[in-house]
Amino acid sequence: MPKAIIEQAGLTEEVELDVRDGAVVIAGTARPRKGWADEARKMHARDDDRPLDPSTITRFDEGEWTW
């Protein structure tokens, strides 16, 4: 495949190949977690990375756990 077509399609990283209705489909790979680490660092810097719900104390926490 010509480099110009690859660049135009934005396929600069890994690709997935699939067959649909007799055609070969080339698509970029999905990266759903891209940027999560940077966002987590920003949340921490804003002190916005605390749990949403309070901790639940269990029987184990109350009687069996010793530090």
C-alpha positions in Angstrom: 0.0 0.0 0.0 1.4 3.4 -0.9 2.8 5.5 2.0 0.6 8.5 1.0 -2.6 6.4 1.5 -1.4 5.1 4.8 -0.7 8.6 6.1 -4.0 10.0 4.7 -5.9 7.3 6.6 -4.0 8.0 9.8 -2.7 4.5 10.0 0.7 5.4 11.5 0.7 2.7 14.3 -0.6 -0.8 14.4 -3.6 -1.8 12.2 -6.3 -4.5 12.4 -7.3 -6.5 9.4 -10.8 -7.8 9.0 -12.9 -9.4 6.3 -16.4 -8.0 5.9 -18.7 -9.0 3.1 -15.9 -10.2 0.9 -13.7 -7.1 1.4 -10.5 -6.7 3.4 -10.9 -3.9 5.9 -7.8 -2.2 7.3 -8.4 -0.1 10.4 -6.4 1.6 13.1 -6.3 -0.2 16.4 -8.5 1.2 19.1 -6.6 2.6 22.1 -9.4 3.2 24.7 -7.0 3.9 27.5 -4.7 6.2 25.7 -3.8 9.2 27.9 -5.2 7.6 31.1 -1.8 7.9 32.9 -1.5 11.6 32.2 -5.1 12.2 33.3 -4.5 10.3 36.5 -1.4 12.5 37.3 -3.5 15.6 36.7 -6.2 14.4 39.0 -3.6 13.6 41.7 -2.1 17.1 41.3 -5.6 18.6 41.9 -6.2 16.2 44.9 -9.1 14.9 42.9 -8.2 11.2 43.0 -9.9 10.1 46.2 -12.5 7.3 46.2 -16.1 8.3 45.4 -17.6 6.1 48.1 -16.6 5.9 51.7 -14.7 2.7 52.8 -16.9 -0.1 54.1 -15.6 -1.7 57.3 -16.0 -5.5 57.3 -15.9 -8.0 60.2 -12.3 -8.8 59.2 -11.3 -5.2 59.6 -13.0 -4.9 63.0 -11.7 -8.1 64.7 -9.0 -10.0 62.8 -6.8 -7.4 61.2 -3.7 -6.4 63.3 -1.0 -4.0 62.2 
